[in-house]
Amino acid sequence: MLDWGREVWSAILLGIGAFFIVSELGLPTNFESFAVGVGFVSLSVMTYFGVPILVQVPVFFVVVSIVILLAYRFSKREEGPPPTAFTPLSLKGRVGRVVEANGSGYVVKVNGEEWRAESDEPLTVGDEIVVMDVVGVRLKVKKRR
């Protein structure tokens, strides 16, 4: 015969678990509430069968962790458009800065990357530029006004 105290505590823990699981339906969480609810249900079962509290607490945290890891693994959300492949042509219209000026051309920094560039007008280090075109592996730039 089961002890009355264990049955009562088991029912209370089961109710708390059910509350967390149902609350997941109305909350904008990423299954954390559901995971805690499953953890409480596991506590309820362990309490019902008389598992010592020193075993219940670590099992609770392990169960919650496993459910959260599984939920994140299987419910990846895609936000925004999918990434597109980079092409040098996508640099047209981007703004950059001249980082080196020498007799054979320029080196400009656009989107955090350095590119060789050419311009029809004279440029100096520090000038802000706009990419007009891509010719081979060089950028055709002009001074930003």
N, C-alpha and C positions, 0 to 999 in steps of 0.2 A: 504494500500500500504506500502510495506517495505521501510525502509530508505536505500538509496544507499550505505551508509557507512557500514551498517551491512552486506549487501550482499557481498561487496568487502572483508571485514575482514573474513567473513565466508568462502569465496572461498580461501583466502590465508591460513587460518588455515586448511582447508580441504586438500590443496596441501601439506602443511607441514606434516600432518598426513599420507597422501599417501606415501610421500617420506620415512618416518620412517618405515612404514609397508613394503614397497617394499625393503628397504635396509636390512631388516631382512633376506631376502633370500640370500644375499651375505656376511653377516657378521657372524662370529663364536660366536654369543652372545646367551644367554639363554632366548630369548624372551623379553629382556628389550627394545630393539628398537621397537618391535611390540607393547608392552604395551604403550610406549610413543606415538606411532602413533595412537593407539586407543584413548588415552587421548586427542590428538589434534583433532581427529574427533569429540569427544564429545564436545570439545570447539567450534568447527565449528557449530555444531547443536545448542548449547546454544546461540552462537552469532547471528545466523540466527533468532532465536525466541526472541531475545532481553533480555535474562537473564542478570542481573547485574554482573559486573566483580567480585564483592565481593562474589558471589555465584559460579561463574565459576572456580575460582582458587582452592577452596577446593574440588569441584567436580572433577576437573582434577586430583588432587593428589589421591583422593579416587579411581577413575577409574583406574589409573595407578597401584596403589597398589593391587587392586583386580585382575587385569589381570596378574600381576607378580605372585601373590600367586597361582592363578589357574594354570598358566603355570608351575610353579615349582612342584605343586602337581601332575599334570598329565604327566609330562615329566621327570621323574626321570631317570637319566642315570646310567647304571651299568658300573663301571670301574673295569677292572681286573676280575679274576676268582671269582666265588661265594665263600663265606667263607665256610671253611670245619669245621666239628666238631673236637674239640680237643680230642685227646686220649694220654695217657701217652707214648704209643709207638712212637708218633711223636717226642719225645724228643731224640730218638737215634741219636747220632752224634752231638748233641748240646754241646756247650761249656758253662761251668759255673765256679763257684768259691766256695771253701770250706768256710763256714761261722762258722762252729762249729765242733770241733773234740773232741769226748769223748770215753770212753771205749767200749760203745755198738755200735759205728758206727760214721757216719758223718752226718752233715746237709749241703747240698749244695744249692746254689741259681742258678737256671737255668731259663732263660726267665723271670726273675723278681719274680719267685716263689721259695719258699724253699721246699726242698724234703729231706727225709731221704735217706741216701745212704750207700753203702758198697763198699769196695775196697780190692783187694788182696795185695795192696802195702800200706805202711804207708803214710798218708797225714797229712798236717798241715794247720791251718787256713790261708787262702789267696792263697793256691795253686789253679792253674787253672786246671780244670778237663774236661774230655770228657765223655759223657754218652755212655756207651757201650750196655746196655740192661736195660730192666725194668722187675723186678722180683716182682710180686704182686704190692705192693705200695711203693717199694723201688727201687732206681736206682742203677745199677751196674756201677761204674765209674772207670776211671783210670786217672793218672796224665797226663796232656797234655805236650807233649815234643816239 
